[in-house]
Amino acid sequence: MPSLGADMEAGTLVEWLKAPGDAVARGDIIAVIETQKGAIEIEVFEDGVLKEYLARIGDTVPVGTPLAMISGAGDDTVPAPATPVPPVPPKTPKPAAPVRVETPGGARLKITPAARRLAAQHKIDLSAIKAPAGQEIRLADIAALVKRPAPESAGSAMRDAIAAAMSRSKREIPHYYLSQSVDITAAESFVAEVNKDRPATERLLLGAVLVKAVATALRKYPEFNGHYEDAGFVPSKAAHVGMAINLRGGGLVAPALHDAESKSLDDLMAGLRDLVARVRAGRFRARELSDPTITISSLGDRGVDQLYGVIYPPQVAILGFGTPRDRPWVQDGQIAVRRIVSMTLSADHRVSDGLRGAKFMTAIDRQLQNPGDL
């Protein structure tokens, strides 16, 4: 069971997507767990064969507990772990088999138990669902149809999880805060020019430009990119930029755009679209929630000038961007109307200081003045 952030202690296993004996490869989705944040897809990080399950569907499994046993290609045995692990739930030979449901029209659907439960909870008409020939309906298919209701109180599971993580952050992390006004006229003009002949589905958004500018600046200022762990700060070789996204049912998550410094603006935009679509459907991948090395939070057109974020452990920095506005600005010795946004930095004083923070923000500003170079 992976750790998906400072606010997670356990997850509930709701679906197996591979069966014992199946070959698996790095990046394959093997299972789905449920947390306060929604349904999380668990990826495999090595090639091999799924030997057996170590957890049953419906089990609430603590972080760090093995979920399944995977052997390498050709291996008949798996060596015992080198370090102790928490006690594991009882083994089960196979997952609950998909069941066939007869719809009012007489058609028969093959659907996993987890998907059937979710459909029943939200009163989804199974007769209106079409699965590809020979394939079963899975949890992801039902989750995509679910519109999660807004929480009725501040005591919801999601809000409680956020409160726990942010309380820990303010207790343990000595924050310092910086603010800088940035002229994004050139960046917005660049985006408009790129989008001139593009269809709406392929247009670039300013958010992708902000991500690339931040990721590029991190190359020179790595102390803002990484995790603070028991042994101290561990910088990351790549910029996995977390993007704060509001959930329709309330709360927010900040999944990662991986390797942002090495991707093109179009690739970042495609990744951002995919993230938002899956997050709004309540579907994530484990790496996206556990990997972010820095977070960006933007309120876009919400009318807020400045946003001072709270660092999400174990990260050491978060950047906030307010609403762009037309403001008087000195440009080449003349007063002109320019598009200005307030950029803020909340950073961990155990790792960096205000001088380095100011230089980091100036580097981001410099990137945004030359968006064509991104």
Stockholm file with secondary structure:
# STOCKHOLM 1.0

chainA/1-374         MPSLGADMEAGTLVEWLKAPGDAVARGDIIAVIETQKGAIEIEVFEDGVLKEYLARIGDTVPVGTPLAMISGAGDDTVPAPATPVPPVPPKTPKPAAPVRVETPGGARLKITPAARRLAAQHKIDLSAIKAPAGQEIRLADIAALVKRPAPESAGSAMRDAIAAAMSRSKREIPHYYLSQSVDITAAESFVAEVNKDRPATERLLLGAVLVKAVATALRKYPEFNGHYEDAGFVPSKAAHVGMAINLRGGGLVAPALHDAESKSLDDLMAGLRDLVARVRAGRFRARELSDPTITISSLGDRGVDQLYGVIYPPQVAILGFGTPRDRPWVQDGQIAVRRIVSMTLSADHRVSDGLRGAKFMTAIDRQLQNPGDL
#=GR chainA/1-374 SS CCCCSTTCSEEEEEEECSCTTCEECTTCEEEEEEETTEEEEEECCSCEEEEEESSCTTCEEETTCCCEEEECTTCSCCCCCSSCCCCCCCCCSSCCCCEEEECTTSCEEEECHHHHHHHHHTTCCGGGCCCCTTCCBCHHHHHTTCCCCCCSSTTSHHHHHHHHHHHHHHHHCCEEEEEEEEECHHHHHHHHHHHTTSCGGGCCCHHHHHHHHHHHHHTTCGGGSEEEETTEEEECSSCCEEECEECTTSCEECCEETTGGGSCHHHHHHHHHHHHHHHHTTEEEHHHHHCCSEEEEECTTSSCSCCCCCCCTTCCEEEEECCCEEEEEEETTEEEEEEEEEEEEEEETTTCCHHHHHHHHHHHHHHHHCGGGC
#=GC SS_cons         CCCCSTTCSEEEEEEECSCTTCEECTTCEEEEEEETTEEEEEECCSCEEEEEESSCTTCEEETTCCCEEEECTTCSCCCCCSSCCCCCCCCCSSCCCCEEEECTTSCEEEECHHHHHHHHHTTCCGGGCCCCTTCCBCHHHHHTTCCCCCCSSTTSHHHHHHHHHHHHHHHHCCEEEEEEEEECHHHHHHHHHHHTTSCGGGCCCHHHHHHHHHHHHHTTCGGGSEEEETTEEEECSSCCEEECEECTTSCEECCEETTGGGSCHHHHHHHHHHHHHHHHTTEEEHHHHHCCSEEEEECTTSSCSCCCCCCCTTCCEEEEECCCEEEEEEETTEEEEEEEEEEEEEEETTTCCHHHHHHHHHHHHHHHHCGGGC
//
